[in-house]
Amino acid sequence: MFKGHDLSRLRGVMYGPRFQESDIRDLAMKWNVNQIRWQLNWTPMKQAEEWATDLNAYDRWLDGALAECDRTLAACEKYGIKVLVDLHTPPGGWTNGGVCRMFQEERYQDKLIEVWDRIARRYKGREAVYAYDLLNEAVEGTVGDGLLNWRDLATKAVNAIRAVDPGKPVVFEPSPWGGPDGFDALEPLDVERVIYSFHMYQPHSFTHQGVYDSKASTEYPGLIDGEFWDKERLREAMLPAIEFQKAFNVQIYVGEFSAARWAPGDSGYNYLRDVIELFEGYGWDWSYHAFREWDGWSVEHGSDRDDHSVAKTPTKRMELLVNWFSRNERP
């Protein structure tokens, strides 16, 4: 099985789009992560849905995002952390329904290929960059006439990267939204050295409770949306990825997973414990969403939604992650 690295396991966090060297130092020295998923993310994301339609503005944003990535990469080389470069904001942005406009207009598909050629040239030879995540949570919708679907467009992007940096590993997330159900009808890409990825937020009404003005009182394990969710139900939700790995002997990487920190009682801890144990049981690499980004996902903060200060003592969720990170080998 091609893993894309020579360590027994990659365990880390999603980080960015703003860099602080102290963050990287803490991740290396205090948390012992051996990988970060660095997001090239135009924020605020809601506004970027429209901003990214202007390709000149997109280039200006990418200039700054790559400069920030350069600083992050230098710090990761200093502290011994592998980096997955994640293109989080697509050329063209998204429609109000979340569909990537690149599946509606050819100029945005062309821009994606240009962007990956540019990034590959910039980071060729940088060993800390172990792979490229081709696009975060692609959503095709109805693909326009004469345009490529996500699988074929991703293959074209891989070929553009490999023309510059032969053999560079890539990460592919299926449409829609990079969920595990995207593996149901997926055929592997017609290129080698691909790591297949999904994001685990099921059940969404639990993990995202209170995030979009929804109620924040859903417990795990428990009855959620009329179903009882526990570890075995989580395994069932991930079954398409499990079966895809078995069928094609490919490495699976969980690029994002989380639960809102204000989930009642120990629900957040219970959920993270169960999904990580499942990831580990199947030999998957993983990165927690997210480190020092929005505090709603932070394991350094407590369960009080209105308290935006770091907890005075480590939370159970943080202790859980750090315990798993303690098993990491360093590059």
C-alpha positions as CSV (number, residue, x, y, z in Angstrom):
1,M,0.0,0.0,0.0
2,F,1.3,3.4,-1.0
3,K,1.2,5.7,2.1
4,G,3.0,8.8,0.8
5,H,5.5,8.8,3.6
6,D,7.9,6.5,5.5
7,L,6.5,6.8,9.0
8,S,4.2,4.3,10.7
9,R,1.5,6.9,11.0
10,L,0.8,10.6,10.4
11,R,-1.2,12.2,13.2
12,G,-1.6,15.9,13.3
13,V,-3.9,18.9,12.9
14,M,-5.3,21.2,10.3
15,Y,-3.7,24.7,10.6
16,G,-3.8,28.1,8.9
17,P,-4.3,30.3,7.1
18,R,-2.4,32.6,9.4
19,F,1.0,31.5,10.6
20,Q,2.7,32.0,14.0
21,E,6.0,30.3,14.6
22,S,5.1,29.8,18.3
23,D,2.2,27.6,17.1
24,I,4.5,25.3,15.1
25,R,6.9,25.2,18.0
26,D,4.1,24.2,20.3
27,L,2.8,21.5,17.9
28,A,6.3,20.0,17.7
29,M,7.6,20.4,21.2
30,K,4.4,20.1,23.4
31,W,1.9,18.2,21.2
32,N,4.4,16.0,19.2
33,V,2.4,16.2,16.0
34,N,4.3,15.0,12.9
35,Q,2.0,16.4,10.2
36,I,-0.1,19.5,9.5
37,R,-2.7,20.1,6.8
38,W,-2.0,23.7,5.9
39,Q,-5.0,25.4,4.3
40,L,-4.7,27.9,1.5
41,N,-7.9,29.4,2.6
42,W,-9.4,32.8,1.6
43,T,-11.2,34.2,4.6
44,P,-13.8,35.2,5.5
45,M,-15.1,32.1,3.5
46,K,-18.6,33.6,3.0
47,Q,-17.2,36.6,1.2
48,A,-14.7,34.5,-0.7
49,E,-17.6,32.6,-2.4
50,E,-17.9,35.7,-4.6
51,W,-14.4,37.2,-4.4
52,A,-12.9,34.1,-6.1
53,T,-14.9,34.7,-9.2
54,D,-12.4,37.5,-10.1
55,L,-9.3,35.6,-11.2
56,N,-7.0,38.7,-10.9
57,A,-8.2,39.1,-7.3
58,Y,-7.7,35.3,-6.9
59,D,-4.0,35.6,-8.0
60,R,-3.4,38.5,-5.6
61,W,-4.9,36.4,-2.7
62,L,-2.8,33.4,-3.7
63,D,0.3,35.5,-3.7
64,G,-0.2,36.3,-0.1
65,A,-1.4,32.8,0.9
66,L,1.7,31.2,-0.6
67,A,4.0,33.7,1.2
68,E,2.3,32.7,4.4
69,C,2.7,29.0,3.4
70,D,6.4,29.7,2.8
71,R,6.8,30.9,6.4
72,T,4.9,27.9,7.7
73,L,7.0,25.5,5.7
74,A,10.3,27.0,6.9
75,A,9.1,26.6,10.5
76,C,8.0,23.0,9.9
77,E,11.4,22.1,8.4
78,K,13.0,23.6,11.5
79,Y,10.9,21.6,13.9
80,G,10.5,18.4,12.0
81,I,6.8,18.4,10.8
82,K,5.5,17.1,7.5
83,V,3.2,19.4,5.5
84,L,0.2,18.7,3.3
85,V,-0.6,21.7,1.2
86,D,-4.4,22.0,0.9
87,L,-6.0,24.2,-1.7
88,H,-9.0,25.2,0.4
89,T,-10.5,27.9,-1.8
90,P,-11.2,26.9,-5.5
91,P,-10.8,29.3,-8.4
92,G,-14.3,30.7,-9.0
93,G,-15.4,30.0,-5.5
94,W,-18.8,28.5,-4.8
95,T,-22.5,29.2,-5.6
96,N,-25.0,29.8,-2.8
97,G,-25.7,26.1,-3.0
98,G,-22.1,25.2,-2.4
99,V,-21.3,24.0,-5.9
100,C,-17.8,24.9,-7.2
101,R,-18.2,27.2,-10.1
102,M,-15.3,25.4,-11.8
103,F,-17.8,22.8,-12.8
104,Q,-19.9,25.5,-14.6
105,E,-17.2,27.6,-16.3
106,E,-14.1,26.4,-18.2
107,R,-11.9,29.3,-17.2
108,Y,-12.0,28.2,-13.6
109,Q,-11.0,24.6,-14.5
110,D,-8.1,26.1,-16.5
111,K,-7.1,28.2,-13.5
112,L,-7.0,25.2,-11.2
113,I,-4.5,23.5,-13.5
114,E,-2.4,26.7,-13.6
115,V,-2.5,27.0,-9.8
116,W,-1.2,23.5,-9.3
117,D,1.6,24.0,-11.8
118,R,2.5,27.2,-10.0
119,I,2.5,25.5,-6.5
120,A,4.4,22.5,-7.8
121,R,7.2,24.7,-9.2
122,R,7.4,26.8,-6.0
123,Y,7.8,23.7,-3.7
124,K,9.6,21.3,-5.9
125,G,12.4,19.7,-3.9
126,R,11.0,20.7,-0.5
127,E,10.9,17.3,1.3
128,A,8.7,18.6,4.1
129,V,5.9,19.0,1.6
130,Y,5.0,15.4,1.4
131,A,1.8,15.8,-0.7
132,Y,-0.7,18.1,-2.2
133,D,-4.5,18.1,-1.3
134,L,-6.0,18.9,-4.7
135,L,-9.1,20.6,-3.5
136,N,-11.0,20.8,-0.2
137,E,-14.5,19.3,-0.3
138,A,-15.2,19.6,-4.1
139,V,-18.9,19.8,-5.0
140,E,-19.7,19.2,-8.7
141,G,-23.5,19.7,-9.0
142,T,-24.5,19.4,-12.6
143,V,-21.3,19.5,-14.6
144,G,-21.5,22.0,-17.6
145,D,-21.3,20.9,-21.2
146,G,-17.8,20.2,-22.3
147,L,-16.4,20.5,-18.8
148,L,-14.5,17.8,-16.8
149,N,-16.1,16.1,-13.8
150,W,-14.1,16.2,-10.5
151,R,-12.3,12.8,-11.0
152,D,-11.1,13.8,-14.5
153,L,-10.2,17.3,-13.5
154,A,-8.2,16.0,-10.5
155,T,-6.4,13.6,-12.8
156,K,-5.4,16.5,-15.1
157,A,-4.2,18.5,-12.1
158,V,-2.1,15.5,-11.0
159,N,-0.5,15.3,-14.4
160,A,0.3,19.0,-14.3
161,I,2.0,18.5,-10.9
162,R,3.9,15.5,-12.0
163,A,5.2,17.2,-15.1
164,V,7.0,19.5,-12.7
165,D,7.7,17.2,-9.8
166,P,7.5,13.6,-10.9
167,G,6.2,11.2,-8.4
168,K,4.9,13.8,-6.0
169,P,2.0,12.3,-3.8
170,V,-1.4,13.8,-4.0
171,V,-4.5,13.6,-1.8
172,F,-7.9,13.2,-3.5
173,E,-11.2,13.9,-1.7
174,P,-14.4,12.6,-3.5
175,S,-17.3,14.8,-4.3
176,P,-19.6,15.9,-2.7
177,W,-18.1,17.7,0.3
178,G,-15.4,15.1,0.8
179,G,-17.7,12.8,2.9
180,P,-17.2,9.1,3.2
181,D,-20.3,8.4,1.1
182,G,-18.3,9.9,-1.8
183,F,-16.5,6.5,-2.1
184,D,-19.7,4.6,-2.9
185,A,-19.4,4.9,-6.7
186,L,-15.8,6.1,-7.0
187,E,-13.2,4.5,-9.3
188,P,-9.6,5.2,-8.4
189,L,-7.8,7.9,-10.4
190,D,-5.9,6.7,-13.4
191,V,-2.6,7.8,-11.8
192,E,-0.4,6.3,-9.2
193,R,0.8,7.6,-5.8
194,V,-2.6,8.9,-4.7
195,I,-3.8,9.0,-1.1
196,Y,-7.6,9.0,-0.8
197,S,-9.2,11.2,1.8
198,F,-12.5,12.0,3.5
199,H,-13.7,14.3,6.3
200,M,-15.7,12.9,9.2
201,Y,-18.4,15.1,10.6
202,Q,-21.3,12.6,10.8
203,P,-23.8,12.9,12.4
204,H,-23.6,16.6,11.3
205,S,-26.3,17.7,13.7
206,F,-24.1,16.5,16.6
207,T,-20.7,17.7,15.4
208,H,-22.0,21.1,14.3
209,Q,-24.5,21.8,17.0
210,G,-24.6,25.4,17.8
211,V,-22.4,26.3,14.9
212,Y,-25.0,27.8,12.6
213,D,-27.5,29.0,15.2
214,S,-28.8,25.5,15.7
215,K,-29.5,24.2,19.2
216,A,-26.6,22.9,21.3
217,S,-28.0,20.1,23.4
218,T,-27.3,16.9,21.4
219,E,-25.5,14.1,23.2
220,Y,-23.2,11.3,21.9
221,P,-23.7,8.4,22.2
222,G,-27.4,8.8,21.9
223,L,-30.4,9.3,19.8
224,I,-29.6,11.7,17.0
225,D,-32.0,12.6,14.1
226,G,-34.1,9.5,15.0
227,E,-31.1,7.1,15.0
228,F,-29.0,5.8,17.8
229,W,-25.4,6.8,17.2
230,D,-22.5,5.0,18.9
231,K,-19.1,3.7,17.7
232,E,-20.6,0.9,15.5
233,R,-22.9,3.4,13.9
234,L,-19.9,5.6,13.2
235,R,-18.2,2.6,11.6
236,E,-21.2,2.1,9.4
237,A,-21.1,5.7,8.3
238,M,-17.4,5.2,7.2
239,L,-18.1,1.9,5.5
240,P,-17.7,3.2,1.9
241,A,-14.2,4.4,2.7
242,I,-13.4,1.1,4.5
243,E,-14.6,-1.0,1.5
244,F,-12.8,1.3,-1.0
245,Q,-9.5,0.8,0.9
246,K,-10.0,-3.0,0.9
247,A,-11.0,-3.2,-2.8
248,F,-8.1,-1.1,-4.1
249,N,-5.4,-1.4,-1.4
250,V,-5.1,2.4,-1.0
251,Q,-4.2,4.5,2.0
252,I,-7.0,6.5,3.6
253,Y,-6.3,9.9,5.2
254,V,-8.9,11.6,7.3
255,G,-8.2,15.3,6.6
256,E,-10.8,16.8,9.0
257,F,-12.9,15.7,11.9
258,S,-14.2,17.5,15.0
259,A,-17.1,18.3,17.3
260,A,-18.2,21.6,18.6
261,R,-16.6,22.1,22.0
262,W,-19.8,22.9,23.8
263,A,-21.4,19.5,23.1
264,P,-23.0,18.6,26.4
265,G,-21.1,16.7,29.1
266,D,-18.4,14.4,27.8
267,S,-20.1,14.1,24.4
268,G,-17.3,15.7,22.5
269,Y,-14.6,13.6,24.2
270,N,-16.7,10.4,23.6
271,Y,-17.1,11.2,19.9
272,L,-13.4,12.0,19.3
273,R,-12.3,9.0,21.2
274,D,-14.5,6.7,19.1
275,V,-13.7,8.1,15.7
276,I,-9.9,8.1,16.4
277,E,-10.0,4.5,17.6
278,L,-11.8,3.6,14.3
279,F,-9.2,5.5,12.3
280,E,-6.4,3.8,14.1
281,G,-8.0,0.4,13.7
282,Y,-7.9,0.7,9.9
283,G,-4.4,2.2,9.9
284,W,-5.5,5.6,8.6
285,D,-3.6,8.9,8.9
286,W,-5.5,11.8,10.4
287,S,-5.6,15.5,11.2
288,Y,-7.9,17.1,13.7
289,H,-9.8,20.2,12.7
290,A,-8.5,22.6,13.8
291,F,-5.6,24.1,15.7
292,R,-5.8,27.7,16.9
293,E,-8.3,28.7,14.2
294,W,-11.9,29.3,15.3
295,D,-12.3,28.5,19.0
296,G,-15.5,26.5,18.4
297,W,-13.3,23.6,17.3
298,S,-10.6,24.2,19.9
299,V,-9.6,21.4,22.3
300,E,-7.7,24.1,24.3
301,H,-10.9,25.8,25.2
302,G,-13.6,24.5,27.6
303,S,-17.2,23.8,27.0
304,D,-18.6,27.2,27.9
305,R,-19.6,28.7,24.5
306,D,-19.3,32.3,25.8
307,D,-15.8,31.8,27.3
308,H,-13.2,32.5,24.6
309,S,-10.2,32.1,26.8
310,V,-7.9,29.1,26.8
311,A,-8.8,26.7,29.7
312,K,-6.5,26.9,32.7
313,T,-6.1,23.1,32.8
314,P,-6.0,20.8,29.7
315,T,-9.4,19.6,28.6
316,K,-10.2,15.9,28.3
317,R,-10.4,16.4,24.5
318,M,-6.9,17.9,24.4
319,E,-5.5,15.2,26.6
320,L,-7.0,12.6,24.2
321,L,-5.3,14.1,21.2
322,V,-2.0,14.6,22.9
323,N,-2.0,11.0,24.1
324,W,-2.4,9.8,20.5
325,F,0.3,12.3,19.3
326,S,2.7,11.0,21.9
327,R,2.9,7.8,19.8
328,N,4.1,9.6,16.8
329,E,7.5,9.1,15.1
330,R,9.1,12.3,14.0
331,P,10.4,12.8,10.5
